[in-house]
Amino acid sequence: MGQPTPARIQKDWWRTAVIYQVYVRSFADGDGDGTGDLAGVRARLPYLSELGVDALWFNPWYLSPMKDGGYDVADYRAVDPAFGTLAEAEKVIAEARELGIRTLVDIVPNHVSDQHPWFRAARAAGPGSPERALFHFRGGRGAHGELPPNDWPSQFAGSTEPVWTQLPDGDWYLHLFTPEQPDLNWAHPAVRQEHEDVLRFWFERGVAGVRIDSAALLAKDPDLPDLVEGRDPHPFVDRDELHDIYRSWRAIADEYGAVFVGEVWLPDTERFARYLRPDELHTAFNFSFLSCPWDAHRLRTAIDETLAEHAPVGAPATWVLCNHDVTRTVTRYGRTDTGFDFAAKAFGTPTDLALGTRRARAAALLSLALPGSVYLYQGEELGLPEAEIPRESIQDPMHFRSHGVDPGRDGCRVPLPWVADAPHAGFGGEPWLPQPARWSAYAADLQAADPGSMLSLYREALRLRPECADGPLTWLPAPDGVLAFARAEGLMCVVNLAGTPAGLPAHSRLLLSSGPLDDRGRLPQDTAAWLRA
């Protein structure tokens, strides 16, 4: 097991890091069974090193029945056999670190799997038992307890399914997500102690940080009242009790020089910033930028508001274009509506992939030039589009809990293409989700040999990024529809979202562009450039 690394050695690396998100199940299959695994990750570590990322964030690799992509955890101290073993996870952490790449793991504190030993014991123990006090068990409403205890909505977008399930003994239990994911009772000291122990378990194995899933949902109003829109405090979102939990977590992380990034979806910027106070989380995901349409004014507003909300607490912003839950960037930017909203997802939405790819290339340079850290979802560096999954092959519970209306999240989780002329595009065995027929055209080996590919663009941008990773952002004069700003060391970024070519500011050198300039040296529409002043 690794020993704690002094904080001075790791000091502040996370403030400007590029962190690559590994969805293990779809990254690379090392044993040929069609499911991505840690053996596949280990084999591809040189690729990730050459790409130039600073850290890897792994979606849950723990023992799980996989009812929700591994976010239904049965044992935090065991790796699911589909992915490998605990010893292999330790090797991934160590081998990545030898290449200068740190590792972050995913913790899902709101709930566990219904196969977790705690919940199995709670089911067996019966109403009123100490075992059930670890969860939210209640009697039902109605003359015979036949109605759920309250009216809370599911946290799966578009789902009309209830968040309460009744057991044969009459008790109901709360699950904000699927019935296989019972919510934990964070008012119980054993729940807090267990998660603190789990943090230490992984920090001792050399993990450099933790991503906290659904970070604003843990604490619940003990009375479990009905939801009244607009009433403060909310019965289960962003409750004040959360901050004490994260302060205790931060004290543990500080012992190891480790960091946190929280998944915090909150519209109130002031309340969002509370999670980033110096004794709480280090960073939190910036979803306003991720969901922002491809529009110059709205992007500038999202950037300004993000930087402003982080400034009072001295926390770095995070920038992300895509993750394992949202429509891939190339597809989203090729649509009429270029924003992202879970409620708007629908089958058969038309997409212009050429347009989306051009914009995604420009967006890559935009996001990588901004101050703070950047999260890069696997396959974005290959320019993968969202895959259309046949209905009979969909596995995401979000689809089923919407009664088939929502296409789900499987389209951004299709296994990666590595080798163009290999079976299954070099992923391994027959993939657990079907790859589109044209997937081999996006293969990493083809793109590595093509200086004009998306992969080559990302590699060069990550090589140059340290020149602009630190320091403030200063907006430069620019025409309508054009974003232009300066960073440290005289580096400038210009992004043209206008309908006509844009002239570039005075500069000594063109460092990188997402596409060619026109014959007059102007920046075409949907193109970005990095310049040296």
N, C-alpha and C positions, 0 to 999 in steps of 0.2 A: 504494500500500500504506500502511496505517496505521502510525504510529510508536508505539513503546512509550509507554504512559501511565504517568506516575509513580504508584507504589503509594499515595502519600499521597492522590491524588485519588480512587482507587477503594477506599480503606481501609475494610475491614469491611462493604462493602455486602452481601456474600454471607451474612453471619451471620443476617440477618433477611429475606432476599429471598423473593419468590414467583416461582418459575421455571416457565414454561409449556413443556411438552414438545410439540414439533412433530414428528409422524410425517409427513414431507413427502409421501409417496406418497398419503396419505389426507386431507391438510389442505384444499387448494384447487387446482383444475386451471385454470391460466391459459391453456393453449393448446388445450383442448378434446379432448385425446386420451384422457381417462379416467384419467390418472395425475396425481396432485398434483405440483406443481412449484414452483420458486422464484418464478416469475412470479405464481402464485397466492398465495404467502406475501406478496410485496410488496404485492399488492392488498389484503390483509387486515391489514396492519400497523396501520391506524387502529383496526380492531376490537380488536386486542390492546392497543393503547394505551388505548382506552376501558375495556377490561376492568380494566386497572390493574396488569398484571404488571411485574416488574422485569427479567426476563431471559427469553430463549428458549433451550431446549435442543433442538438438532436431532439426531434420529436420523441415521445415516450417509447423507450425500448424495453420497458418492464414487462413482467409476467402479466398477461391480460387475455380475457376471452375475445378481445377485438370486436366488441359490439359497437364501438365508436372509435375505430382507428387507433386503439391503444390508450385512449384517454379514459378508459375504464380500467384502472390499475388494481390488480389483485395482490401484488407484492412489490414494494419499492426496492427491495434488496435483492431481487432476482431479475435476470434478463430473460425475456420470453424465448423459449427454445426455437421459435421461428427465426429469431435474429441471432442466436448464438448463446454464449454463456457469460457469466460475470467476469471470468478470467479474460475472455476475449474483449469485453468492454474496457477492462483495465489496460489491455494491450493497445486498443484504439487510442485511449487517452494518452498513454505514454508515447506511442509512435508519432502521433500528431504533434505532441509537445516537442519531440526531437526535431521536427520540421519547422518549429516556431509557430505552431498552430495550437491555440487553446481550445478547450471544450466546455460547452454549456449543456446542461441537461434540463429537461422539462419536468416540472413538478405540478401536479394537478390537485391542489389542496381543497377545492370545493367538495369533491366527491371521491368515492372509490368504486370499484366494481362490486356488483352484488355477489361475486365469488370471493371477495376479500374475507379473511378469517373473522374479522370483526362483524361483518354483516351476516355471515352464515351463523355465527353465534347468536346474534340478535334475533334472527328469525326463529331459531330453535328455542330461545329463552322465554319468549312470550311477553304479553303486555305488562308494562310496569317494571320490567327487569332492568338491572344496571346496564346490561349489554345494549339495550335499546336506547339508553341515554346518550350513547355515542352518536346517534343519528337523530332525525326529527320524526319520531313516531307520535301519532295522535289518533284519538278516536274521531269518527266521522260526525258530520252534522246530519240533521234529519231525525225523524222519529226513531229510526232504528240504526243510526250511524251509517246510513247507506250513501251519504253525500260526502265529497271531499272536505277536508277541514278548512280550506280557503280557496280563493279564486285566482291564485297566482298563475301567470302565463308561462309557457315553456320558453326556454332561452334558445331554442332552435327557431331561427327565423322562418315564418310562414307556417309553423306547426300549430295546430289546434288541439293537439293531444293534451290530456291533463298532466299535471306535475305531481299527482298523488296516485299511488297504487295501494289497493287494499289487500291485505293478507287474509287467509281463511279464518284467522282468529279474530278478525274484525278491525284490527289496527291498520291505519294508513301510514305510509312513509313518503317523505318528500324526495323528489328528484327533479331538479330544474332542467335536466337534460333527459336522457332516456331512463326507463324503469330499471335498466341494468346499471345505473350510476346513482346510487343513493347519496344524498347530501349528508356531509358530516356536520355534527353539532360543535361549532368552534367555541361555544361557551364552556365546553367540557375540558378540564385541564389535561386529560389523557390525549385528546386530539392534538392539542398544542405541543405536548411533550413528544409525541410520536413524530410529528413533522420536524421538530428541531433535531431529533435523533437522525432522521432521514437525511437532513441537510449535512450533518456531520459525516454520515456514512459516505456520501459522495464527495464531499470536500476532502476527506481523508484519502480518497482514491485519485486525487489530483484534478478534480473538476474545478474549473476556474470561475464558474458562474452558473446561475439558475434562471431559467425563464419561468415565470409564474403564470399558469393558465387561469383565465377567468378571475383575475386578481381582485376584482371589486365585489365579488359575490359571496365571499366566505361567511360573513357575519349575518345573522338573521335576527329580526325582532323576536324576542322570546315568546311573545303572545301570538305570533304567526297570524296577524290580522289580514283582512282582505286588502287588496291593493286599491288605493285611491290615487289616481293620477294627479301629480303635482304636489301631493302632500310630502312634507319634509319632517323627519327623515323617511327615506324609502325603506320598506320592510326588509329588503334583501340586497339592495345595491348601494355601494359606497357608504356604508355605515361607519360611524366614528370609531367603533371598536376595532376596525381593521388596522388602524394606525399603531395601536399597541402591539398587535401581532407582528407587524413588519418591523417595528423597532427592535423587538426581541430577535427576529431573524437577522437584522442588520448587525447586531452585536456578534452573532455567530460568524457571519460572513467576514467581518472585519478581522476576526482571529486568523483567518486563512488568506486574507487578501483577495477574497472572492467577490463577485458582483451579482446584482439582480437586474433583470429586465421584466417589467410587469405588463401583462396584457390587460390594459385598463381602458375600456370604452366608456368615456364620459364626455357629455357635451359641455359641461361647466369647466372652463379652463382653470379657474381658481381652485376648484376642488381637485382637479387632475393634478395640479402642481403640488398639492399637499403630500402626495405619495412620493414626491421627489425631494423632500426635505433632507438635509444632510444626514439625519439618523434613520432614514427609511430606505426606499429603493434607490438604486443608482440611476436607473433609466426606466422609461416606459415607452411602449410602442406608440407611434404617432399615426393614428388612423385617419386624421383629417387629410393628410397628404396622400395616403394610399387611396382614399376614396374620391379624391378631387378629380373633376373632369379635366381634359386636356384643353385648358383655357388659360391664357396668360394672366389675366386679372385674378382669376380664382386661385391659380397656383401661387402667385405672388402673395395674395392674402393668406393662404394656408401657410406659406413659409414664414411670413412676418408674424402671424399669430403664434405659430409654433415656437419661434425663437423668443417671442415676448413672454410666453407663459413659462418657459424654462428659465429665463434670466433671473427672476427674483430668488430662485432657490439654487442657482449656480449649477444646474444639471445640464448635461449635453442633450441635444435633440437626437431623436432617432428617425431615420428615413427608410421607408420600405415601399416598394411598388407592388409586391405580391407576396402571398404566403400560401400555406396548405389549405386555407379556407376560402380563398377568393379567386375570381376569374383571372386567368393569366393575362399579363400586361399586353402582349401582342394582340390578343383577341379583343380585350376591352377597348384598347385605343383604336381599333379598326371599326368600331360600331358608331352608330349615330349618337347614342348616349355613352360617353366615354368615362363617366363616373362609375362608382361601384356602390350598390345597395343590395343587401341580401334579399330584400322584399321584391326587387325588380328582376331577379333571375328567372329566366324562362327558356324553354326548349326552342330551338330553331331561330334564335336571334341572328340576323344577317351580320356578317363580318367581312371587311375588306382587309385581308391579311397583309397585303403589300403596304397599305397605309398604316396599319397597326404596327408593323415591323419598323417602318421608318420613324414613327413616333416613339416606339419603345427604345430605339437606339438613342434618340435625342434625350429621352427621359433618363436613360442610364447615366449620361454625362451630366445632366442636371442634378440628379440625386447624389452622385458621387462628388460633386463639387460643393455641396452644402456643408456647413459646419456641424460636426457631430459624428455619430456612428451610423453605419448603413447595414441593413439586413438584406441579404441576397438569397432568394428562394431557389433551390436547386432547379436547374433547367432554364431559368431566366437567362443565364449567360449563353444558352444555346438558342435563344429566341423561340422557345417552344410555344405553340398556341394552345388554347384550351381544347381538349379533345372532346368530341361528341361521343359519349358512352351509350351504347345501345341500352334501352330500358331494361332488357332482361339481364344485363351484366352489372347494373348499378348496385353498389353495396352500401352507400352512405345512408345512415339512418335519417339524415335530414330530408332526403327524398321521400322516404316512406312515411315519416311523421307529418309531411305536408300533403299526404294522400296523393302523391305523384305529381304535384304541381311544380315543386322546386326540383330542378335537375340534379341538385346535390353538388358535392365538392369533389367527386371522383375525377372530373375532367382536368383538374390541375394536379392530380396525384398519379397519373399514368406513368409507369416505369420509364426511366431515361434511356435514350438511344446512345450507345457508346461506339459501336463499330458498324459502319454502313452495310458491309457485305456479310455480316454474321447473322445467324438465326436470332430472331427477336431483337434485332439491332444491337446485339452484343450485351443485352441486359443480363442474360443467363437462361434459365429455363422459361417455359411458356409463362408470360407475366400474369400475375393475379388480376390485373385489369387489362383489357385488350388494348394493344398499341394500334394507332391509326396506320393505314396502309403506307402513308408517306413518311412515317416516323424516321426511317433510315436516312432521309435527306437532311435531317437535323443532327446526325451523328457527330459526336465529339471528334472522332478521328478525321472526318472530312473538314470540319471547321478549323481544326488546329492547323491544317495545311493551307488554309485560305486566309490571306491577310485582310480580306474584306468582310469576313464573317462576323457574326455577333460575338462569338467566343474570342476572336482576336481583338475586337473592340474592348471587351471587358478586361482582357489581360493587359492591354496597353493602358487603359484607364486606371486599373489598380496599380500598375507600375508607377504611373505619374502621380497618383493621388496623394502620397505623403507631402507633396509640394503645396497642397491646398487644404490639408486636413485640419489644420489648427488656425486659430485667429478669427476675427470678426468677418461678417459679410457686409459689403457696402454696395448699395444699388447704384448703377450707372445710368445716365440719361439714355433713353432708348425710345424708338417709335412705338405706337400702339401695337400690341400683339407680340412684342419682343421683350424677353427678359435678359437683362445684362447686369452682372455684378462682379465685383472684384474680391479676391481673397488674398491671403498672405503671399509674400514673395512675388508680388506683381502679376499673379495669375488672374485671368479674367475668364468668365463663362458667359456665353451668349447663346440664347435659345430662341429660334424664330418660330412663333406660332401664328404669324400673320399670313395673309394670303399672297403676299408678294415677297421677292427676295429682299434681304436686309443688308445694308452696308455694315462692315465690322468697325469697331472703334480702332483707333491708332494702336498698333502693336508691333513688336519686333519679330514675333515668330508665331506661326500656327503650330500648336503642340499636338492637337488631335481634333478630329471632327467626326460626327456621326455619319456623315455623307459628304460627297464632294461639293466644293464651292462651284458657283456658276462661272462662266467664262469671263466675268467681270470681277471675280473675287468676292462675290456677295454670298451670303448665307441663304440657301433656298428655304422654302417653307418646310416646317417640321424637321429641322436640322439644328444641331447644337455644335458649338466649337469651344475648345479651350485655347486661350491665347496667352502669350507672354507679353507683358506691357513693354 
